Amino acid sequence: MTQTLQTQVTFDEFIAWYPENSEYRYELHNGKIIEMPKPRGKHSRVAGFTSGKLFVEIERLKMPYFIPRECIIKSLDDQSGYEPDVIILDDRTLSNEPQWEKGSIITLGQSVGLVVEAVSTNWQDDYLMKLKDYELLGIVEYWIVDYLGLGGRRYIGNPKQPTLSIYQLIDGEYEVRQFRGNDRIDSPLFPELTITADAMFAAGQ
């Protein structure tokens, strides 16, 4: 359950306000601070499973990427800031990020190899707001792990079922491919990944 905490603020005001060591995560959505419980239970397992599998691939292939413990993505219009469930950052580009060292803030899409969001009851955030902002930033790959099939039918079909949507930036726009059941996940960034959609969803069952 998310909760709006206060009236309109700027991104810089949000960062200055952000409390340390809180039991909650916070995001800025169109200028409003949103209180979001930290991932727990099934959500946490799905995020942890995904992060673990991707970390193994990074290490195995000696890729120039890493998975930070915490990170905030600043939207192009400066009105929103998101803390993804999993984010893969390109170590070669972080010297271009003006707010990385002091605030773990990402402002450039080129710094991001992949973003993963696990869907909760506020599924509209992932399929509408974040998708639009990640596309505008130029983030090349975005996964929506809808392990309970909560998203709208226009996004995951009818009848609803657990679905992994992988959005790839092509000519400045996202194109989506979807994976269910025993489909092997086909990731542009991790083409040798061998896990199935069901294996990912099972972490949240």
N, C-alpha and C positions, 0 to 999 in steps of 0.2 A: 504494500500500500504506500503510495507516494503522497506527500503533503507539501503544499506551497507555503513557504515561510514568511515572505515579506514582499513588499511592493517592488517596483522596477528599480534595478541596479545595473551598473555597468559591469563589464567583465572584470576590470581591475578592482572594483569595489567588492565583487564576489570573491576574488582571490584573497584580498586583504581580510575579508570577513571569515574565510574558511577556517573552522576550528580544528585544532590538532587533537589527535587521539580520541576522536569521536566514535561512538558505536554506530554512527550513520555515515553514509556517503552523501555527498551533495552534488547536484548538477545545476547549471544555469540554463533555463529553457526560455528563450525569447525575453530575457531580462528579468526573469523571476527565479528565485532560489527554490529548488525542489529538494526536499528531504527524502532520501531513498535508503531503505534498510540495506546493510551490507549483505552480499549474497550468502545465503545459508542453505543447509539441507540440499535438496535436489539441484537447485540453481548453482550452488557452490561446487557440487560434484561435477556437473557438466562443464563449468568453466575450468575447473582443475584438471579434468580429463583432457579437455581440448588443449589447454596450455601445456600439459605434460607431453602430449603427442607431438606438438609443434616444436617444443624445446628439443626433444630427441632428434627431430629432423635437422634442426639448426646445427646441433652439435655433430651429428653424423656427417653432414655435408659441408661442415666448416663454413657456414654461411655468415656474412657480416651483419647478422641481426641479433637482437636480444629482446627479452620480454621483461619490461620493467614491473616492479611491484605496484607502483601507482603512477598514474599519468592522466593529465587533463588535455583534451583536444579542444582548442578554441575555434569556434566557427568563423567563417570568412567575414560575416557581418558584425562580429564582436558581441553578439547578443546572446550567445549560448556557449556552454562549456560542458563537455561530456567526459565521464570516466568509464571507459569501456571495460567489459568483463575480461577481455584479453586484447592486447595490442602488441604487434611485432614492429619494432623500430629498426631503422637502418642506421647502424653506428657510423657510417661514412658521412652522413648528412647532418648530424646533430650540431656540428660547429656553426651551422647556419641558423640554428634556432636561438633567438635572443633570450627566451625565457626558460630554456631547458635547465640550465645549471642551478638557478635559484628556485624555480617553481615546478619543475617537471611538466612544463606546459609545451604542447606541440601546436605550432601555428601553420606549418607547411605540410601539404599533402605528400610531398616527396620524401618526407622523413618516415612515412608509414608504409610498411610492406603489406600489412593486413590488420584489420580490426574485426573482432568477434563480439557479438552481443547475443546473450542467451535470453530468450523471451520470457517475460513475466506477465502479470495481468495487464500492465500498461503497455501492451504490444504496439499500440499506435506510435509510441516514441521511436521504436526500432524501425518500423516499416514506413513511417512517414517523415518525421522530423529529422532523425539521425541519418537516414538514407539520403535525404536531400542535402543536408549539410556536408556529409562525407563526400558526396558526388561533387559538390561545388568546390570543396577543398582539393579535389584531385586525388583522393585516396584510391589506390588502384584495385584493392580487393576488400570486400566487406562480406562477412558471413553473418547470417541471422539463423541461430540455432533454435528453432521452434520445437523443442523436444516434447511438448505436451499438445501441440497442435492448437494453440490459442489464437493465432492470427486470424484476421478477417478472411472470408472465403475468396475474396478477390485477389488475395495474396497467396494462399496455400491450397485453394480449390475446395470443392464440395463433393463428398463429405470431408470435413477437416481431418487431418492426420499429421503426425509428427513430420516435419519437413525442414531440411537444411537448404536455405537459399544462399547461393554464392553469387554476389554481384561483382562483375568485372568492369572496370572503366575502359571503354573503347571509344576513341574519338570524342572524349569529353563527356560521355554519357554511360550510365550503368546498363549493362545487359545481364540478365539473370538466368542461371541454371539451377534446377532444384533436384534434390536427392532424397530418396526415401528407401525404407526397407534395406535390402541387400545391395543397393547401389553403392559402388565404390566412389568415395569422394574424389573429385577431380579439381584440384586447386592450381591455379596458374603459378602461384609462388612456390608451392610444394608439390610438383608433379609426380613425385615418387611416393607420396603418401598412400598407404595401403589400407586404411581403415574404412569401414562402411558407415553409412548413415545410422543404421541400427545400433552399431557399437557405440556411437556417440550418444544416441538417445537413451541407451540402456543405463548410462551413468545417472540419468535422472528418473529412473523408474523406481 
